[in-house]
């Protein structure tokens, strides 16, 4: 098992991070698009901060984040989920600039909604960052990390909801299209939220089987990722 990330992996991560906002701005056909640059700045800053934290404080988790799909006893159904989610995410990034900027299918989006989008993205950053700092076992794959002696994490933001990273992702899927002014992007965002909810059910089934104290944790922290709702 690798003990540290390679230079090649870091270069790939940097290129991958820059790809998404660059694609969004390119498709918009307007490199001066303010909302697009706000999202780009948020996205790049978030990835840089989280990656830097992991590189300095939790290199084992950073290595885990680079794990390839289909390895490390990942659940087979989750491999298919990630493939499908990746396709929808790509469509999401493409459709928002087409909708909000190039063709302007969504018109008269209130500035109040765009401001709400910024607030949701700030909240998203908080939950995503804290998920990484509070849970050293935060794998991108649904799997039990036997080689790392995985334990159940119940403190920090995991004492607020059982899946705070998913909450952060949900806030991003809603906040981004609101900021950019894309109702079509908002619709795709809700589809991805439903898919995440489905993944959560499968993931919790695995956790129930592997951790005898998970049932007690569910009683203590009642909600998966939407407080007072679900």
TORKOL-4160 file (C-alpha; in steps of 0.2 Angstrom, whole numbers, padded with zeros to 4 digits, m for minus):
230
<pt num="1" X="0000" Y="0000" Z="0000"/>
<pt num="2" X="0007" Y="0017" Z="m0005"/>
<pt num="3" X="0012" Y="0028" Z="0010"/>
<pt num="4" X="0011" Y="0045" Z="0001"/>
<pt num="5" X="0004" Y="0053" Z="m0015"/>
<pt num="6" X="0015" Y="0055" Z="m0030"/>
<pt num="7" X="0019" Y="0071" Z="m0039"/>
<pt num="8" X="0010" Y="0064" Z="m0054"/>
<pt num="9" X="m0006" Y="0062" Z="m0044"/>
<pt num="10" X="m0005" Y="0079" Z="m0037"/>
<pt num="11" X="m0002" Y="0086" Z="m0055"/>
<pt num="12" X="m0017" Y="0076" Z="m0061"/>
<pt num="13" X="m0028" Y="0083" Z="m0046"/>
<pt num="14" X="m0023" Y="0101" Z="m0051"/>
<pt num="15" X="m0028" Y="0098" Z="m0069"/>
<pt num="16" X="m0044" Y="0089" Z="m0064"/>
<pt num="17" X="m0048" Y="0104" Z="m0052"/>
<pt num="18" X="m0045" Y="0117" Z="m0065"/>
<pt num="19" X="m0054" Y="0107" Z="m0079"/>
<pt num="20" X="m0072" Y="0109" Z="m0072"/>
<pt num="21" X="m0072" Y="0128" Z="m0070"/>
<pt num="22" X="m0063" Y="0131" Z="m0086"/>
<pt num="23" X="m0076" Y="0120" Z="m0095"/>
<pt num="24" X="m0090" Y="0130" Z="m0088"/>
<pt num="25" X="m0083" Y="0147" Z="m0093"/>
<pt num="26" X="m0078" Y="0140" Z="m0110"/>
<pt num="27" X="m0095" Y="0134" Z="m0114"/>
<pt num="28" X="m0103" Y="0150" Z="m0108"/>
<pt num="29" X="m0094" Y="0159" Z="m0122"/>
<pt num="30" X="m0091" Y="0174" Z="m0110"/>
<pt num="31" X="m0074" Y="0174" Z="m0100"/>
<pt num="32" X="m0080" Y="0189" Z="m0091"/>
<pt num="33" X="m0095" Y="0180" Z="m0083"/>
<pt num="34" X="m0095" Y="0186" Z="m0065"/>
<pt num="35" X="m0105" Y="0172" Z="m0058"/>
<pt num="36" X="m0095" Y="0159" Z="m0067"/>
<pt num="37" X="m0079" Y="0166" Z="m0060"/>
<pt num="38" X="m0087" Y="0167" Z="m0042"/>
<pt num="39" X="m0090" Y="0148" Z="m0044"/>
<pt num="40" X="m0073" Y="0145" Z="m0051"/>
<pt num="41" X="m0065" Y="0154" Z="m0037"/>
<pt num="42" X="m0075" Y="0144" Z="m0024"/>
<pt num="43" X="m0072" Y="0127" Z="m0032"/>
<pt num="44" X="m0053" Y="0130" Z="m0034"/>
<pt num="45" X="m0051" Y="0137" Z="m0017"/>
<pt num="46" X="m0061" Y="0123" Z="m0009"/>
<pt num="47" X="m0051" Y="0109" Z="m0017"/>
<pt num="48" X="m0034" Y="0118" Z="m0013"/>
<pt num="49" X="m0038" Y="0120" Z="0005"/>
<pt num="50" X="m0044" Y="0102" Z="0008"/>
<pt num="51" X="m0030" Y="0095" Z="m0002"/>
<pt num="52" X="m0017" Y="0105" Z="0007"/>
<pt num="53" X="m0025" Y="0100" Z="0024"/>
<pt num="54" X="m0024" Y="0082" Z="0019"/>
<pt num="55" X="m0007" Y="0083" Z="0012"/>
<pt num="56" X="0000" Y="0091" Z="0028"/>
<pt num="57" X="m0012" Y="0083" Z="0042"/>
<pt num="58" X="m0019" Y="0067" Z="0035"/>
<pt num="59" X="m0009" Y="0059" Z="0021"/>
<pt num="60" X="m0017" Y="0042" Z="0023"/>
<pt num="61" X="m0034" Y="0050" Z="0019"/>
<pt num="62" X="m0027" Y="0059" Z="0004"/>
<pt num="63" X="m0020" Y="0042" Z="m0003"/>
<pt num="64" X="m0037" Y="0035" Z="0000"/>
<pt num="65" X="m0045" Y="0049" Z="m0010"/>
<pt num="66" X="m0035" Y="0044" Z="m0025"/>
<pt num="67" X="m0041" Y="0026" Z="m0024"/>
<pt num="68" X="m0048" Y="0019" Z="m0041"/>
<pt num="69" X="m0065" Y="0013" Z="m0043"/>
<pt num="70" X="m0068" Y="m0005" Z="m0042"/>
<pt num="71" X="m0053" Y="m0008" Z="m0029"/>
<pt num="72" X="m0052" Y="m0011" Z="m0011"/>
<pt num="73" X="m0068" Y="m0022" Z="m0009"/>
<pt num="74" X="m0079" Y="m0008" Z="m0015"/>
<pt num="75" X="m0097" Y="m0013" Z="m0017"/>
<pt num="76" X="m0101" Y="m0018" Z="m0035"/>
<pt num="77" X="m0116" Y="m0007" Z="m0035"/>
<pt num="78" X="m0107" Y="0008" Z="m0030"/>
<pt num="79" X="m0095" Y="0006" Z="m0044"/>
<pt num="80" X="m0110" Y="0008" Z="m0056"/>
<pt num="81" X="m0116" Y="0022" Z="m0046"/>
<pt num="82" X="m0100" Y="0032" Z="m0047"/>
<pt num="83" X="m0100" Y="0030" Z="m0066"/>
<pt num="84" X="m0117" Y="0036" Z="m0068"/>
<pt num="85" X="m0115" Y="0050" Z="m0056"/>
<pt num="86" X="m0100" Y="0056" Z="m0066"/>
<pt num="87" X="m0109" Y="0057" Z="m0082"/>
<pt num="88" X="m0124" Y="0067" Z="m0074"/>
<pt num="89" X="m0111" Y="0078" Z="m0066"/>
<pt num="90" X="m0103" Y="0082" Z="m0083"/>
<pt num="91" X="m0120" Y="0085" Z="m0091"/>
<pt num="92" X="m0124" Y="0097" Z="m0076"/>
<pt num="93" X="m0108" Y="0107" Z="m0079"/>
<pt num="94" X="m0111" Y="0108" Z="m0097"/>
<pt num="95" X="m0130" Y="0113" Z="m0096"/>
<pt num="96" X="m0128" Y="0127" Z="m0083"/>
<pt num="97" X="m0118" Y="0139" Z="m0094"/>
<pt num="98" X="m0128" Y="0134" Z="m0110"/>
<pt num="99" X="m0144" Y="0139" Z="m0100"/>
<pt num="100" X="m0138" Y="0154" Z="m0090"/>
<pt num="101" X="m0127" Y="0162" Z="m0102"/>
<pt num="102" X="m0125" Y="0156" Z="m0120"/>
<pt num="103" X="m0143" Y="0153" Z="m0124"/>
<pt num="104" X="m0152" Y="0161" Z="m0109"/>
<pt num="105" X="m0166" Y="0148" Z="m0107"/>
<pt num="106" X="m0168" Y="0153" Z="m0089"/>
<pt num="107" X="m0173" Y="0172" Z="m0089"/>
<pt num="108" X="m0177" Y="0184" Z="m0075"/>
<pt num="109" X="m0168" Y="0175" Z="m0062"/>
<pt num="110" X="m0169" Y="0186" Z="m0046"/>
<pt num="111" X="m0153" Y="0192" Z="m0039"/>
<pt num="112" X="m0159" Y="0186" Z="m0022"/>
<pt num="113" X="m0158" Y="0168" Z="m0028"/>
<pt num="114" X="m0140" Y="0171" Z="m0034"/>
<pt num="115" X="m0136" Y="0178" Z="m0017"/>
<pt num="116" X="m0144" Y="0163" Z="m0009"/>
<pt num="117" X="m0133" Y="0152" Z="m0020"/>
<pt num="118" X="m0117" Y="0160" Z="m0013"/>
<pt num="119" X="m0123" Y="0157" Z="0004"/>
<pt num="120" X="m0127" Y="0139" Z="0001"/>
<pt num="121" X="m0110" Y="0137" Z="m0007"/>
<pt num="122" X="m0102" Y="0144" Z="0009"/>
<pt num="123" X="m0112" Y="0132" Z="0019"/>
<pt num="124" X="m0107" Y="0118" Z="0007"/>
<pt num="125" X="m0088" Y="0122" Z="0010"/>
<pt num="126" X="m0090" Y="0121" Z="0028"/>
<pt num="127" X="m0098" Y="0104" Z="0029"/>
<pt num="128" X="m0086" Y="0097" Z="0015"/>
<pt num="129" X="m0071" Y="0104" Z="0024"/>
<pt num="130" X="m0076" Y="0098" Z="0041"/>
<pt num="131" X="m0081" Y="0081" Z="0035"/>
<pt num="132" X="m0063" Y="0078" Z="0029"/>
<pt num="133" X="m0056" Y="0085" Z="0046"/>
<pt num="134" X="m0067" Y="0075" Z="0057"/>
<pt num="135" X="m0067" Y="0058" Z="0047"/>
<pt num="136" X="m0050" Y="0051" Z="0042"/>
<pt num="137" X="m0060" Y="0036" Z="0034"/>
<pt num="138" X="m0069" Y="0047" Z="0021"/>
<pt num="139" X="m0066" Y="0036" Z="0006"/>
<pt num="140" X="m0074" Y="0041" Z="m0011"/>
<pt num="141" X="m0079" Y="0023" Z="m0012"/>
<pt num="142" X="m0092" Y="0013" Z="m0002"/>
<pt num="143" X="m0081" Y="0000" Z="0006"/>
<pt num="144" X="m0074" Y="m0005" Z="0023"/>
<pt num="145" X="m0056" Y="0000" Z="0025"/>
<pt num="146" X="m0050" Y="m0016" Z="0034"/>
<pt num="147" X="m0031" Y="m0012" Z="0030"/>
<pt num="148" X="m0033" Y="0005" Z="0039"/>
<pt num="149" X="m0043" Y="m0003" Z="0054"/>
<pt num="150" X="m0058" Y="0008" Z="0050"/>
<pt num="151" X="m0069" Y="0014" Z="0065"/>
<pt num="152" X="m0085" Y="0022" Z="0066"/>
<pt num="153" X="m0084" Y="0041" Z="0067"/>
<pt num="154" X="m0098" Y="0050" Z="0077"/>
<pt num="155" X="m0090" Y="0067" Z="0083"/>
<pt num="156" X="m0089" Y="0084" Z="0075"/>
<pt num="157" X="m0101" Y="0087" Z="0061"/>
<pt num="158" X="m0105" Y="0068" Z="0062"/>
<pt num="159" X="m0114" Y="0073" Z="0078"/>
<pt num="160" X="m0125" Y="0084" Z="0068"/>
<pt num="161" X="m0130" Y="0073" Z="0053"/>
<pt num="162" X="m0124" Y="0055" Z="0049"/>
<pt num="163" X="m0118" Y="0060" Z="0032"/>
<pt num="164" X="m0111" Y="0078" Z="0032"/>
<pt num="165" X="m0101" Y="0076" Z="0016"/>
<pt num="166" X="m0117" Y="0072" Z="0007"/>
<pt num="167" X="m0125" Y="0087" Z="0015"/>
<pt num="168" X="m0111" Y="0098" Z="0008"/>
<pt num="169" X="m0113" Y="0090" Z="m0009"/>
<pt num="170" X="m0132" Y="0093" Z="m0009"/>
<pt num="171" X="m0129" Y="0112" Z="m0005"/>
<pt num="172" X="m0117" Y="0113" Z="m0019"/>
<pt num="173" X="m0129" Y="0105" Z="m0031"/>
<pt num="174" X="m0142" Y="0118" Z="m0026"/>
<pt num="175" X="m0131" Y="0133" Z="m0023"/>
<pt num="176" X="m0121" Y="0132" Z="m0039"/>
<pt num="177" X="m0136" Y="0133" Z="m0052"/>
<pt num="178" X="m0144" Y="0147" Z="m0041"/>
<pt num="179" X="m0128" Y="0157" Z="m0041"/>
<pt num="180" X="m0126" Y="0155" Z="m0060"/>
<pt num="181" X="m0145" Y="0157" Z="m0063"/>
<pt num="182" X="m0149" Y="0141" Z="m0071"/>
<pt num="183" X="m0166" Y="0132" Z="m0068"/>
<pt num="184" X="m0161" Y="0118" Z="m0079"/>
<pt num="185" X="m0145" Y="0115" Z="m0068"/>
<pt num="186" X="m0156" Y="0116" Z="m0053"/>
<pt num="187" X="m0167" Y="0102" Z="m0060"/>
<pt num="188" X="m0151" Y="0091" Z="m0063"/>
<pt num="189" X="m0145" Y="0095" Z="m0046"/>
<pt num="190" X="m0161" Y="0088" Z="m0038"/>
<pt num="191" X="m0158" Y="0072" Z="m0048"/>
<pt num="192" X="m0141" Y="0070" Z="m0041"/>
<pt num="193" X="m0148" Y="0073" Z="m0024"/>
<pt num="194" X="m0160" Y="0059" Z="m0026"/>
<pt num="195" X="m0146" Y="0048" Z="m0032"/>
<pt num="196" X="m0135" Y="0052" Z="m0017"/>
<pt num="197" X="m0150" Y="0048" Z="m0006"/>
<pt num="198" X="m0151" Y="0031" Z="m0014"/>
<pt num="199" X="m0132" Y="0028" Z="m0011"/>
<pt num="200" X="m0134" Y="0033" Z="0007"/>
<pt num="201" X="m0147" Y="0019" Z="0010"/>
<pt num="202" X="m0135" Y="0006" Z="0002"/>
<pt num="203" X="m0120" Y="0013" Z="0012"/>
<pt num="204" X="m0129" Y="0013" Z="0029"/>
<pt num="205" X="m0134" Y="m0005" Z="0025"/>
<pt num="206" X="m0116" Y="m0009" Z="0024"/>
<pt num="207" X="m0112" Y="0001" Z="0040"/>
<pt num="208" X="m0125" Y="m0008" Z="0050"/>
<pt num="209" X="m0118" Y="m0025" Z="0045"/>
<pt num="210" X="m0100" Y="m0020" Z="0049"/>
<pt num="211" X="m0102" Y="m0009" Z="0065"/>
<pt num="212" X="m0112" Y="m0016" Z="0079"/>
<pt num="213" X="m0113" Y="0002" Z="0087"/>
<pt num="214" X="m0120" Y="0009" Z="0071"/>
<pt num="215" X="m0138" Y="0006" Z="0077"/>
<pt num="216" X="m0135" Y="0016" Z="0093"/>
<pt num="217" X="m0127" Y="0030" Z="0083"/>
<pt num="218" X="m0143" Y="0031" Z="0072"/>
<pt num="219" X="m0153" Y="0033" Z="0088"/>
<pt num="220" X="m0141" Y="0047" Z="0094"/>
<pt num="221" X="m0140" Y="0056" Z="0077"/>
<pt num="222" X="m0157" Y="0054" Z="0069"/>
<pt num="223" X="m0155" Y="0062" Z="0052"/>
<pt num="224" X="m0145" Y="0057" Z="0037"/>
<pt num="225" X="m0141" Y="0074" Z="0030"/>
<pt num="226" X="m0157" Y="0085" Z="0031"/>
<pt num="227" X="m0160" Y="0090" Z="0049"/>
<pt num="228" X="m0178" Y="0088" Z="0054"/>
<pt num="229" X="m0182" Y="0080" Z="0037"/>
<pt num="230" X="m0172" Y="0064" Z="0033"/>
